[in-house]
Amino acid sequence: MDKTAGRHPKIKDVASSAGVSVTTVSRVLNGHPYVREEIRAKVAASIEALGYSPSSIARSLVRRSTDLIGVIVSDITASFFSTILGSIEEAASAKGYAILVSNIAEDPEKELRYLKLFKGMRVAGIIVMHEPTTAAIRRYAASIGIPLVVSSARPAGLSEPSVNIDDETAAYDAASYLAGLGHRAIALIGGDCERLTTARMRYDGYRRALAEKGIEADPALVKVGDFKTQDGYMLMGELLRTSPRPSAVFALSDDMAAGAMNRVMDEGLRVPEDISIMGFDDSALASMTRPALTTVHQPIADIGSISVESLIRGIEGDRPSTEGIILRHRIVERASCARKA
Amino acid sequence: MDKTAGRHPKIKDVASSAGVSVTTVSRVLNGHPYVREEIRAKVAASIEALGYSPSSIARSLVRRSTDLIGVIVSDITASFFSTILGSIEEAASAKGYAILVSNIAEDPEKELRYLKLFKGMRVAGIIVMHEPTTAAIRRYAASIGIPLVVSSARPAGLSEPSVNIDDETAAYDAASYLAGLGHRAIALIGGDCERLTTARMRYDGYRRALAEKGIEADPALVKVGDFKTQDGYMLMGELLRTSPRPSAVFALSDDMAAGAMNRVMDEGLRVPEDISIMGFDDSALASMTRPALTTVHQPIADIGSISVESLIRGIEGDRPSTEGIILRHRIVERASCARKA
């Protein structure tokens, strides 16, 4: 009769079944480097045969990693991130990976904490959708020994594979589009160019478009927000009080564009008849507002799936690519922008 | 001279420093039940003193749990969940816990997988915001040995502490509000009452309100969706073709209400002049639409913080409460509902 029947098998049962010492089993479970591969296999087979159920942590120690992908986002409540998390989830799931999401929520110290957490739980790979980053984080990421992909962000100094659009050209195209509709007082509701490379690139593209059209940049028409609806609403209030009032506003997220649009309508003006509003992202929100947002389409489903594929190539041992993948953006015309009256 | 200087201390260094065998250290790391507490403390002290850095997994084995809270949601892209995740994050963070979010994404098999994953990584506690649940999940949850709180959901057969509003009364109040505005053809865009207790309770409340007002329930005015914007849009299309056409629509999520509102406007009708639309949740989206949604306010910030507090009480060893906490809802009047013309 099997001595282990009716109770949970213990580590010593595994040891005796594999014909090795408890110390050896423990070494296998702890990923000790000096265990021969055949011993490792024998122990794994005994674990399997006995139905020994160490925690999945212990199992992941045997396999040296899990089928988990850790995802770090700036703001889980933003429509861009909730949309792209849906596409990452789908792509990861199709490849047999589960995702765990952690949220920086404006607290940069959390990023290092989550990276360490993910390393500790031996995730197979990490997707970072967040910038900026600190020197401590850069050093840690470089030493972490876990495949990492940066998606929709450009944390300075990280040389990991990345997936982005060309943010400078995208913003250039958006501002050129508004100028092409006859607008000259084109405001920007942007982000902090000092902290965020992506925000600076978009600002540069906006400036380049204005310069090409011979429009002098007016600092009073540039507002800095943090990509949330409330910011768009508040900053649009300031823009309505500038003189001359802008006839078009380019907001660097759909959330800020939606907030700006609401402010315009709440003050009794019309979008787009009185003021054109353009967004950025083409998140799920962009087609939900009325008027629906004219915006810069980021290929969110592709960004998600390509980030996952690139990460899995790294996980499966292909030499980590350091290339930066640039996907194509395009302008999506909906109903929030019109020719200047 | 310290023999361990200049290299990473190994498990045998810890053993020799603590005056115990490697097997004993390994037992401590593996949470073996027969290690005396003083030995455990001695080993932990040596780990600390040497700066031995087992993975944080190993450290969590010493401590027997982590400072992680696992959160399981139905749909990370829904505005209700992205709003409440923000509040859970904030409450958990204030107590020193990090949260990891996993997303069921319509795939019920994922729930068991994530529960096992969370158990394996020794999270301190789990918040489940998802129903329905299967017999396998109920059995697993009952045996998991980790504090668990159910939030904004009523998975049948789970007797864990829960945090909800009174969904029946909330829907009763909403339908009564619409009836009070003179509407009699009040449609419901609901959820699957067979699968979802919450959807059934809200349906019951809607029916009770109609009955009290002497309004005969018309099955043609009840549509079943899955809480997403697209469903609201599509089902509203069907409702616009029913005869008689409803003059008011009560949607069981703000997302579906926003979709329904867009459909009405896209077909050239006005909200609320031609059709009143009422939502449910008071998620961030509710005040972002124009007209802004009249809706059932769920106290989302409180649901998040009370779920976290209740969970932490369980984690800190208070006898797990089996009480169901019911928080107060209220009707928030904005601009999407009007008196019947």
Boltz contact constraints between the chains, C-beta under 6 A:
constraints:
  - contact:
      token1: [A, 22]
      token2: [B, 23]
      max_distance: 6.0
  - contact:
      token1: [A, 23]
      token2: [B, 23]
      max_distance: 6.0
  - contact:
      token1: [A, 26]
      token2: [B, 26]
      max_distance: 6.0
  - contact:
      token1: [A, 55]
      token2: [B, 120]
      max_distance: 6.0
  - contact:
      token1: [A, 56]
      token2: [B, 120]
      max_distance: 6.0
  - contact:
      token1: [A, 57]
      token2: [B, 57]
      max_distance: 6.0
  - contact:
      token1: [A, 57]
      token2: [B, 120]
      max_distance: 6.0
  - contact:
      token1: [A, 76]
      token2: [B, 85]
      max_distance: 6.0
  - contact:
      token1: [A, 77]
      token2: [B, 82]
      max_distance: 6.0
  - contact:
      token1: [A, 77]
      token2: [B, 86]
      max_distance: 6.0
  - contact:
      token1: [A, 82]
      token2: [B, 77]
      max_distance: 6.0
  - contact:
      token1: [A, 82]
      token2: [B, 82]
      max_distance: 6.0
  - contact:
      token1: [A, 85]
      token2: [B, 76]
      max_distance: 6.0
  - contact:
      token1: [A, 86]
      token2: [B, 77]
      max_distance: 6.0
  - contact:
      token1: [A, 89]
      token2: [B, 103]
      max_distance: 6.0
  - contact:
      token1: [A, 89]
      token2: [B, 105]
      max_distance: 6.0
  - contact:
      token1: [A, 100]
      token2: [B, 100]
      max_distance: 6.0
  - contact:
      token1: [A, 101]
      token2: [B, 101]
      max_distance: 6.0
  - contact:
      token1: [A, 103]
      token2: [B, 89]
      max_distance: 6.0
  - contact:
      token1: [A, 105]
      token2: [B, 89]
      max_distance: 6.0
  - contact:
      token1: [A, 120]
      token2: [B, 55]
      max_distance: 6.0
  - contact:
      token1: [A, 120]
      token2: [B, 56]
      max_distance: 6.0
  - contact:
      token1: [A, 120]
      token2: [B, 57]
      max_distance: 6.0
  - contact:
      token1: [A, 121]
      token2: [B, 121]
      max_distance: 6.0
  - contact:
      token1: [A, 229]
      token2: [B, 288]
      max_distance: 6.0
  - contact:
      token1: [A, 258]
      token2: [B, 288]
      max_distance: 6.0
  - contact:
      token1: [A, 262]
      token2: [B, 290]
      max_distance: 6.0
  - contact:
      token1: [A, 265]
      token2: [B, 290]
      max_distance: 6.0
  - contact:
      token1: [A, 288]
      token2: [B, 229]
      max_distance: 6.0
  - contact:
      token1: [A, 288]
      token2: [B, 258]
      max_distance: 6.0
  - contact:
      token1: [A, 290]
      token2: [B, 262]
      max_distance: 6.0
  - contact:
      token1: [A, 290]
      token2: [B, 265]
      max_distance: 6.0
